[in-house]
Amino acid sequence: MERFRASSLFQPANFVAAIESRHDAELDERPEHLFGAYLTIPHTQVARIMAVLGFDFIFVDTLHVPTDPEKLVDIIQTINFASAAGIIFPQIETAAEARAAAKKVRYAYSGGDRSVSPVALLDGITNIAPPGWTAETVADRNIAVICQIESVLGIENAHAIAKTPGVNGLMIGSGDLRASLGLPCRNPPGHREHPSFYAASAKLVAAAKSCGIPLMAPAFRADPDDIAWLRDFKMLITSVDTLSIVKSHRQDLAAMRDKMIGCEHYHTNGF
């Protein structure tokens, strides 16, 4: 991902270029898939650890975990020294909502209404840009707008959302989509997805392919024997910090208990 960095580490990396579809698999050096993780523990120490584990991107979840603005800036800067390289908008159901999302991210140069900050970057120090560019136009080019589709209505409007100018990718919101379909929000371990979920996913994939934009999906709960439906999703979220902590601690605890079987010594003096 280093080759997608901006001229200054205080500016967003070019996530738009990193995630766009490969035109020639033999000549295009970009990977077929990018792997990321959810950061749900709002602490810079967690961000510092996750930043060096080899993920292609970190998804900082501010929807399900309350995070104040100052802490959010600290977390993002701990991960990549810069502003966010992509913004995921949840519960997008119409093209109008997608247009509004794109406008919030981009400056007037690209038809948006994002306000230019006079103090976010320092002249000649952190706002440097290639000839003919400014920090603002670089941000307009680099920051990816990803619309999360997680309802039946969103699936029905997926093509209109995907072709909305300024939208760079779509994300499937698996849990909420299952709920919208009347299914359990979590697929039981060892069970294949319901046919209606496959059908909805296929519609989303078809919409993205027809518009030439990439897809993102949470894959940390995917059944190893039922991952074929993920093959068309370029960005895969493989883990969640909180769930990884739970899994690791439980595995370590169980392993140590197993190792200690037969090693217990029983004392007769009451201790």
C-alpha positions as CSV (number, residue, x, y, z in Angstrom):
1,M,0.0,0.0,0.0
2,E,3.0,2.3,0.3
3,R,3.0,3.1,-3.4
4,F,-0.5,4.7,-3.0
5,R,0.7,7.2,-0.4
6,A,0.2,10.9,-1.0
7,S,3.2,13.4,-1.2
8,S,2.7,14.0,2.5
9,L,2.0,11.5,5.2
10,F,-0.5,13.9,6.6
11,Q,-2.7,13.5,3.5
12,P,-4.9,10.5,2.7
13,A,-3.4,7.6,0.7
14,N,-4.9,6.9,-2.7
15,F,-7.4,4.2,-1.6
16,V,-9.5,4.8,-4.8
17,A,-6.6,3.6,-6.9
18,A,-5.8,0.7,-4.5
19,I,-9.3,-0.8,-4.7
20,E,-10.3,-0.2,-8.3
21,S,-10.7,-3.2,-10.5
22,R,-7.7,-4.6,-12.3
23,H,-7.9,-4.3,-16.0
24,D,-5.2,-6.8,-16.9
25,A,-4.4,-9.4,-14.3
26,E,-1.0,-10.2,-15.9
27,L,0.1,-6.6,-16.1
28,D,-1.6,-5.1,-13.1
29,E,0.5,-5.5,-9.9
30,R,-2.4,-4.7,-7.6
31,P,-3.6,-7.7,-5.6
32,E,-6.8,-9.4,-6.4
33,H,-8.0,-9.0,-2.8
34,L,-7.2,-6.6,0.0
35,F,-7.5,-7.7,3.6
36,G,-8.6,-5.6,6.5
37,A,-9.8,-5.6,10.0
38,Y,-12.4,-3.9,12.2
39,L,-11.1,-1.6,14.9
40,T,-13.8,-1.4,17.6
41,I,-11.8,-0.6,20.7
42,P,-11.4,3.2,20.5
43,H,-7.8,3.4,21.8
44,T,-4.6,4.4,20.2
45,Q,-2.7,1.4,21.7
46,V,-5.0,-0.9,19.8
47,A,-4.6,1.2,16.6
48,R,-0.8,1.1,17.0
49,I,-0.8,-2.7,17.2
50,M,-3.2,-3.3,14.4
51,A,-1.3,-0.9,12.1
52,V,1.8,-3.2,12.0
53,L,0.1,-6.5,11.6
54,G,0.1,-6.5,7.8
55,F,-3.5,-5.5,7.0
56,D,-4.1,-3.6,3.8
57,F,-6.6,-1.4,5.6
58,I,-8.2,-0.8,9.0
59,F,-11.9,-0.1,9.3
60,V,-12.4,2.2,12.3
61,D,-16.0,1.5,13.4
62,T,-17.6,4.6,14.8
63,L,-21.2,3.5,14.3
64,H,-21.4,0.7,16.8
65,V,-18.8,2.1,19.2
66,P,-19.1,5.7,20.6
67,T,-16.0,7.6,19.8
68,D,-15.4,11.3,20.4
69,P,-13.9,13.4,17.5
70,E,-10.6,14.0,19.1
71,K,-10.1,10.3,19.9
72,L,-11.1,9.4,16.3
73,V,-8.4,11.7,14.9
74,D,-5.8,10.2,17.3
75,I,-6.7,6.7,16.2
76,I,-6.6,7.5,12.4
77,Q,-3.3,9.3,12.8
78,T,-1.8,6.4,14.8
79,I,-2.7,4.0,11.9
80,N,-1.4,6.0,8.9
81,F,-0.4,9.5,10.0
82,A,-3.0,10.9,7.8
83,S,-6.7,11.5,7.3
84,A,-9.0,8.6,6.5
85,A,-8.3,7.2,3.0
86,G,-11.9,6.0,2.7
87,I,-15.3,6.6,4.4
88,I,-18.0,4.0,4.6
89,F,-21.5,5.3,4.8
90,P,-23.9,2.8,6.4
91,Q,-27.6,2.1,5.5
92,I,-27.4,3.6,2.0
93,E,-30.7,2.7,0.2
94,T,-31.1,5.1,-2.6
95,A,-29.1,6.9,-5.3
96,A,-30.0,10.2,-3.6
97,E,-28.5,9.1,-0.3
98,A,-25.3,8.0,-2.2
99,R,-25.1,11.4,-3.9
100,A,-25.4,13.2,-0.6
101,A,-22.6,11.0,0.9
102,A,-20.2,11.7,-2.0
103,K,-20.9,15.4,-1.7
104,K,-19.9,15.4,2.0
105,V,-16.5,13.8,1.3
106,R,-15.4,16.0,-1.6
107,Y,-14.6,19.7,-2.1
108,A,-16.3,22.0,-4.5
109,Y,-13.5,21.2,-7.1
110,S,-15.3,17.8,-7.5
111,G,-18.9,19.1,-7.0
112,G,-18.9,18.5,-3.3
113,D,-19.7,20.7,-0.3
114,R,-16.8,19.7,2.1
115,S,-15.4,22.8,3.8
116,V,-11.8,23.8,3.2
117,S,-10.0,24.0,6.5
118,P,-7.4,26.8,6.9
119,V,-5.5,25.0,9.7
120,A,-5.7,21.3,9.0
121,L,-2.4,21.3,6.9
122,L,0.6,23.6,7.0
123,D,1.6,25.6,3.9
124,G,4.6,24.2,2.2
125,I,5.1,21.6,4.9
126,T,2.2,19.1,5.1
127,N,0.0,20.5,2.2
128,I,2.6,19.7,-0.5
129,A,1.2,18.2,-3.7
130,P,2.4,17.3,-7.2
131,P,2.5,20.0,-9.9
132,G,-0.9,21.1,-10.9
133,W,-2.5,19.6,-7.8
134,T,-3.4,20.9,-4.3
135,A,-3.9,19.0,-1.1
136,E,-7.7,19.4,-1.7
137,T,-7.7,18.0,-5.2
138,V,-5.5,15.2,-4.0
139,A,-8.0,14.4,-1.3
140,D,-10.8,14.4,-3.8
141,R,-8.9,11.9,-5.9
142,N,-7.7,9.7,-3.1
143,I,-10.5,9.3,-0.6
144,A,-12.9,6.4,-1.4
145,V,-16.6,6.7,-0.8
146,I,-18.0,3.3,0.0
147,C,-21.7,2.8,0.3
148,Q,-22.8,0.0,2.6
149,I,-25.9,-1.8,1.3
150,E,-27.7,-3.7,4.1
151,S,-31.4,-3.8,3.3
152,V,-33.7,-5.2,0.8
153,L,-34.4,-1.7,-0.5
154,G,-30.7,-1.1,-0.9
155,I,-30.2,-4.3,-2.9
156,E,-33.1,-3.3,-5.2
157,N,-31.4,0.1,-5.8
158,A,-27.9,-1.3,-5.9
159,H,-27.3,-0.5,-9.6
160,A,-28.5,3.1,-9.2
161,I,-26.3,3.5,-6.1
162,A,-23.3,1.9,-7.8
163,K,-23.4,4.3,-10.8
164,T,-23.8,7.4,-8.7
165,P,-20.9,9.8,-9.5
166,G,-18.4,9.9,-6.7
167,V,-19.2,6.4,-5.3
168,N,-16.0,4.3,-5.4
169,G,-17.3,1.0,-3.9
170,L,-20.1,-0.9,-2.3
171,M,-20.0,-2.9,1.0
172,I,-22.5,-5.6,1.9
173,G,-23.8,-5.2,5.5
174,S,-24.4,-8.9,6.1
175,G,-26.0,-8.8,9.5
176,D,-28.5,-6.1,8.8
177,L,-29.2,-7.5,5.3
178,R,-30.1,-10.9,6.9
179,A,-32.4,-9.1,9.3
180,S,-34.0,-7.1,6.5
181,L,-34.6,-10.5,4.7
182,G,-36.2,-11.9,7.8
183,L,-33.3,-14.2,8.6
184,P,-31.2,-14.5,11.8
185,C,-28.7,-11.7,11.7
186,R,-25.9,-14.2,12.4
187,N,-25.6,-17.4,10.4
188,P,-25.2,-20.3,12.8
189,P,-21.7,-21.9,12.6
190,G,-21.5,-24.7,10.1
191,H,-24.6,-23.7,8.2
192,R,-24.7,-22.4,4.7
193,E,-26.2,-19.0,4.0
194,H,-30.0,-18.9,3.2
195,P,-30.8,-18.9,-0.6
196,S,-32.4,-15.4,-0.2
197,F,-29.1,-14.1,1.1
198,Y,-27.2,-15.6,-1.8
199,A,-29.7,-14.1,-4.2
200,A,-29.3,-10.6,-2.6
201,S,-25.5,-10.9,-2.7
202,A,-25.6,-11.9,-6.4
203,K,-27.7,-8.8,-7.2
204,L,-25.1,-6.6,-5.4
205,V,-22.3,-8.3,-7.3
206,A,-24.0,-7.8,-10.6
207,A,-24.6,-4.2,-9.9
208,A,-21.0,-3.5,-8.9
209,K,-19.6,-5.4,-11.9
210,S,-21.9,-3.6,-14.4
211,C,-20.6,-0.3,-13.0
212,G,-16.9,-1.4,-12.6
213,I,-16.6,-0.7,-8.9
214,P,-15.2,-3.0,-6.2
215,L,-17.0,-4.6,-3.3
216,M,-16.2,-5.0,0.4
217,A,-17.5,-7.7,2.8
218,P,-17.1,-8.7,6.4
219,A,-15.6,-12.2,6.2
220,F,-14.6,-12.9,9.8
221,R,-17.7,-15.1,10.5
222,A,-17.7,-16.8,7.0
223,D,-18.0,-20.6,7.1
224,P,-14.7,-22.0,5.6
225,D,-16.8,-24.4,3.5
226,D,-19.1,-21.7,2.3
227,I,-17.0,-18.8,1.0
228,A,-17.5,-19.1,-2.7
229,W,-20.0,-16.2,-2.5
230,L,-17.1,-13.9,-1.4
231,R,-14.9,-14.5,-4.5
232,D,-16.2,-11.3,-6.2
233,F,-15.5,-9.1,-3.1
234,K,-12.2,-7.3,-3.5
235,M,-12.0,-6.0,0.1
236,L,-12.4,-8.6,2.8
237,I,-12.5,-7.9,6.5
238,T,-10.9,-10.9,8.2
239,S,-11.1,-10.0,11.9
240,V,-12.4,-7.8,14.6
241,D,-10.2,-6.7,17.5
242,T,-12.7,-7.6,20.2
243,L,-13.6,-11.0,18.8
244,S,-9.9,-11.8,18.2
245,I,-9.2,-11.0,21.9
246,V,-12.0,-13.3,23.0
247,K,-10.9,-16.1,20.6
248,S,-7.2,-15.9,21.6
249,H,-7.8,-15.8,25.4
250,R,-10.2,-18.7,25.2
251,Q,-7.8,-20.8,23.1
252,D,-4.9,-20.0,25.4
253,L,-6.9,-20.8,28.5
254,A,-8.1,-24.1,27.0
255,A,-4.6,-25.0,25.9
256,M,-3.1,-24.4,29.3
257,R,-5.8,-26.3,31.0
258,D,-5.2,-29.3,28.7
259,K,-1.4,-29.1,29.4
260,M,-2.0,-29.1,33.1
261,I,-4.1,-32.2,33.2
262,G,-2.3,-34.8,35.2
263,C,0.0,-32.3,36.7
264,E,-2.2,-31.4,39.7
265,H,-0.8,-32.3,43.1
266,Y,-3.2,-32.7,46.0
267,H,-2.0,-31.6,49.4
268,T,-3.3,-33.1,52.6
269,N,-2.5,-30.1,54.8
270,G,-5.4,-28.0,53.7
271,F,-3.6,-26.1,51.0
